[in-house]
């Protein structure tokens, strides 16, 4: 990534110069989550999800779009490398809503080492995920501004990220600190973006963190939360109203054809 590209990327995150310290990693993750939305609209429009770095930079930074986990975290890893970090990709299993069967490895995140400690950093997971990188070998409860999060070591190489809700700890996703290949990522991305059994294939997901919570648009249901508490819900009609919400609340400008918009507006 060239210096001018790094500068434009950091400007999108509303950050100045960064290096490879823990403080800067925290700023990078939080800046990404607040300023670049999670969205799977290209999947719904049946576009090919291309993980090439130049393509992702053009889509997300130049054209000011968002993306889903494979896009956001792939591009984020390129920025981390350019700033002197050495990100290691990991694939996660999503445990939201307590699935009865073991979920597949269908979420991408990255590990980085800082001063001999290993942290997981992730800018592409919605829900009640952590806003800050977590030391994978430290199970301490961390207040990330939305409430308490922690990471548990399940085995020598397996870990679970959890969020405290009332008096219980809710699983977010687990991951394994093992080597994976680029092809592993491509296979997961291909399945999640093309298979009808993938939830991203069937419904519109748009989300963006705010300074004190998160806003989310699932199909045409807009939800706002403060911390982890939902404070409002309302229906947004597809068409001009829906597009205005994406423009004003999520800062997204879309360039879909009428045929692609028909696919997007056919959900929910």
Secondary structure, DSSP 4 states (H G I P E B T S, - for coil): --HHHHHHHHHHTT-----SSHHHHHHHHHHHHHHS-EE-HHHHTT------HHHHHIIIIIS---B-HHHHHHHHHHHHHHTT---EEEEEEE-TT--SSPPPEEEEEEEEEETTEEEEE-SS--TT--SS-EETT----EE-SSSEEEEEE-SSSEEEEEEEETTEEEEEEEEE-S---HHHHHHHHHHHHH-TTSHHHHS-EEEEE-SSEEEEEETTEEEEEETTEEEEEEE--TTHHHHHHHHHTS-------HHHHHHHTT--
